[in-house]
Amino acid sequence: MLELPEVPGIFCDAHLVDETGLRFLSVWGRDTAIQEFLARLSLPERDGGIRSFWIGTSGLEGARFVPSVDSERLIRLTARRTGSVFGELIHLWLYDRLAVDPDRSNGRALLLHHSEANDLTGALWELLKQTLWVPVLDHWRDLLLDHLDELGCLTRLDGFRVGAFAIDLSNRERIEQEVSFLVRRGQLQIDSKCDVTALQAA
């Protein structure tokens, strides 16, 4: 596991970081070390808080610099493990709120997955339907996902033992125009024999 040099006693077994900052973090440590880490994430830097830090040491496999941490954006989850050779340990997960609560008003969502996950098409489509504000049909799935990928609306993020797809549909006017264009060209067909999965307009 990777140690966090800024907070001794904290060890990371998975993380996901992009240019916006920390998106997912899984760390272990004793209760006092975990509480110190959480406290420093919420404190201003002048009072000993941390807004950027290294996971591991530069040069090590999986090591990564975290350029920023938005504690308001992160959800915290902890579990206590007893009976290990190290005594009682706390497992802390920090993850982007978009992973569990898509932002439909701004068209953003995040699909976290294990780094060894295979076909994520179904899960990505279901999350897209939760995020998209226009009605869609399930038999549009493959064509629409490919088209949104070409438009740069779907971004694959690779981390250490975890990955994600970031959905960005923030350009609402363009998304609506593209879907309408594909329908008019007949590439997205309205077939009454297919089951409709429509999303109510926001």
Salt bridges, closest charged atoms under 4 A:
ASP18 OD2 - ARG23 NH1 2.57
GLU36 OE2 - ARG40 NH1 3.92
GLU88 OE1 - ARG80 NH1 2.84
ASP96 OD2 - ARG23 NE 2.86
ASP96 OD2 - ARG73 NE 3.12
GLU126 OE2 - LYS129 NZ 3.23
ASP138 OD1 - LYS129 NZ 2.94
ASP142 OD1 - ARG141 NE 3.07
ASP168 OD2 - ARG108 NH1 3.17
GLU178 OE1 - HIS147 NE2 2.77
